[in-house]
């Protein structure tokens, strides 16, 4: 009788890969219905510098790196972080935002790469 380990070994990586793919697809599908705002990073600057967003709601930020170097877009309080190579685009989804200002930075350019979400 074949060992269980031998029977599971070949399909296990495929099962894990399928699970990861489905998780990513589900997250992307869920993010489609969220209020969406665009942020552009270019040469150490984040544009726009201020975005008004609804308080108490999750939001989706699409990020485009149009600069010549990598960026690390983040807000540690919200546990949001995304690293993008030059020319890359991606998105992050925030947790529901408390009213007030939430500062995001480009960790590679912390002095000039700043923007604020103003949740109202």
C-alpha positions in Angstrom: 0.0 0.0 0.0 1.5 3.4 -1.0 2.5 5.7 1.8 0.3 8.7 2.5 3.3 11.0 2.2 4.1 9.7 -1.3 0.5 10.2 -2.4 0.3 13.8 -1.1 3.8 14.9 -2.2 3.2 15.7 -5.9 -0.1 17.6 -5.6 0.8 19.5 -2.4 2.7 22.4 -4.0 -0.1 22.8 -6.6 -2.7 22.9 -3.8 -0.7 25.5 -1.9 -0.2 27.6 -5.1 -4.0 27.4 -5.9 -4.8 28.5 -2.3 -2.5 31.5 -2.6 -3.9 32.4 -6.0 -7.5 32.2 -4.8 -6.7 34.4 -1.7 -5.2 37.1 -4.0 -8.2 37.0 -6.4 -10.7 37.2 -3.5 -8.8 40.2 -2.0 -8.7 42.0 -5.3 -12.4 41.3 -5.9 -13.3 42.6 -2.5 -11.2 45.7 -3.0 -13.1 46.5 -6.3 -16.1 47.9 -4.4 -14.1 50.2 -2.2 -13.7 54.0 -2.6 -10.5 54.3 -4.7 -7.9 57.0 -4.8 -4.7 57.3 -6.9 -1.2 58.2 -5.5 1.7 58.8 -7.8 5.3 58.5 -6.6 8.0 60.2 -8.6 11.5 61.1 -7.7 11.0 61.3 -4.0 7.6 63.0 -4.0 4.1 61.6 -3.5 1.2 63.3 -5.4 -1.3 64.5 -4.3 0.0 65.6 -1.0 -3.5 65.5 0.6 -6.5 63.4 -0.2 -9.9 63.7 1.6 -11.5 60.3 2.2 -14.6 59.0 4.1 -14.0 58.3 7.8 -15.1 54.9 9.1 -14.6 53.2 5.7 -11.9 51.0 4.2 -10.4 52.6 1.1 -8.2 51.4 -1.7 -5.1 53.4 -2.7 -3.7 52.7 -6.2 0.0 53.5 -6.2 2.1 54.2 -9.4 5.8 54.5 -9.2 6.8 56.8 -12.1 10.2 57.5 -10.6 13.6 56.2 -11.4 14.1 54.3 -8.2 12.1 52.0 -5.9 9.7 53.3 -3.3 8.3 51.9 0.0 4.9 53.4 0.6 3.8 53.0 4.2 1.9 54.0 7.3 3.0 51.9 10.3 0.0 52.8 12.5 -2.4 51.4 9.9 0.0 48.5 9.1 0.0 49.3 5.4 3.2 48.8 3.4 4.0 48.3 -0.3 7.4 48.3 -2.0 7.3 49.1 -5.7 10.1 49.0 -8.4 10.4 51.8 -10.9 7.5 51.7 -13.3 5.4 49.4 -11.2 1.8 49.8 -10.0 -0.1 48.2 -7.2 -2.7 48.9 -4.5 -3.2 48.8 -0.8 -6.4 48.6 1.2 -6.6 50.5 4.5 -8.6 49.4 7.6 -11.6 51.7 8.4 -10.1 55.1 9.1 -10.7 57.1 12.2 -11.5 60.8 11.6 -8.4 62.9 11.3 -5.1 62.9 9.4 -3.2 59.7 8.5 0.3 60.3 7.1 1.9 58.0 4.6 5.5 58.2 3.6 7.9 56.9 1.0 10.4 55.3 3.4 13.2 55.7 0.9 12.5 59.5 0.8 11.0 60.3 4.2 11.6 64.0 4.2 10.1 64.8 0.8 7.9 61.7 0.1 4.9 62.5 2.4 1.1 62.6 1.9 -1.9 62.7 4.2 -5.3 61.1 4.0 -7.8 63.3 5.8 -10.7 61.2 7.0 -13.9 63.1 7.4 
